[in-house]
Amino acid sequence: MHCELCGKEIQGKPKRVVVEGAQLETCAACAGLGTEIRRPQTLRAPANIVGAHARTRYRDIYRQMEGELDPDFDHIVKYARQKSGLTQEQLAAKIMEKALIIKKIERKELTPDDKLRKKLEKALNVSLLIDIGREKAQKGKPSENLTFGDVAIVKRRH
């Protein structure tokens, strides 16, 4: 596991600290830059009531992310639609959406959610995502991804 502030490999148990309102898992050296959280902030069910949702599994939302929506998604959709020879109404019918949705996307008044983005990509044979530079971390090798400490200005407490 790597420190979310400095990016170094964490030796031992990571420290959970709050830095400028963000909860981070850090190494011992960076833990002094924030306020350490002593107890996990979880709600526990009474011991005699154990439901199906009593155990919550940790989900890493960054592993679910496929990429970042291209800032020029409106132009990509418009030009791909025109290149395909489709009108806004025909494209809307093809992906089973309203024509107003296509018009708003092309005017950048509406940002498509993942479901709509996938429909558009399939219908127009384009990609609306850009790679966010995320590499799969390999054991034993340090990650070259950005950490919170790379982009934030951390004020030292006195």
Residue pairs with C-beta under 8 A, 6 or more apart in sequence:
1 9
1 10
1 14
1 25
2 8
2 9
2 10
2 137
2 142
2 143
2 147
3 9
3 10
3 14
3 25
3 26
3 27
3 30
3 147
3 149
4 24
4 25
4 26
4 147
4 148
4 149
5 19
5 24
5 26
5 27
5 30
5 33
5 147
5 148
5 149
5 154
6 26
6 27
6 29
6 30
6 147
6 149
7 142
7 143
7 145
7 147
7 149
7 150
8 27
8 29
8 142
9 142
10 25
10 26
10 27
11 27
12 28
14 25
14 26
14 27
15 25
15 26
15 27
15 28
15 30
15 31
15 36
16 23
16 24
16 25
16 26
16 36
16 37
16 40
17 23
17 24
17 26
17 30
17 31
17 33
17 34
17 35
17 36
17 37
18 24
18 34
18 35
18 37
19 33
19 34
19 148
19 152
19 154
20 34
20 152
20 154
22 148
23 37
24 34
24 148
26 33
26 34
30 149
32 157
33 154
33 156
33 157
42 56
45 51
45 54
62 134
65 132
65 134
66 129
67 129
67 130
67 131
67 132
68 129
68 130
68 132
69 111
69 112
69 117
69 128
69 129
69 130
70 76
70 127
70 128
70 129
70 130
73 105
73 108
73 111
73 112
73 117
73 128
74 105
74 106
74 107
74 108
76 126
76 128
77 102
77 105
77 106
77 120
77 124
77 126
77 128
78 106
80 124
80 125
80 126
81 87
81 88
81 91
81 102
81 106
81 124
84 91
84 124
86 94
88 99
88 102
88 103
88 106
89 99
89 102
91 102
91 123
91 124
92 98
92 99
92 101
92 102
94 123
95 116
95 119
95 120
95 122
95 123
96 119
97 116
97 119
101 110
101 116
104 110
105 111
105 112
105 120
112 120
112 128
117 128
117 129
120 126
120 128
121 127
121 128
133 145
133 146
134 145
135 143
135 144
135 145
137 143
137 145
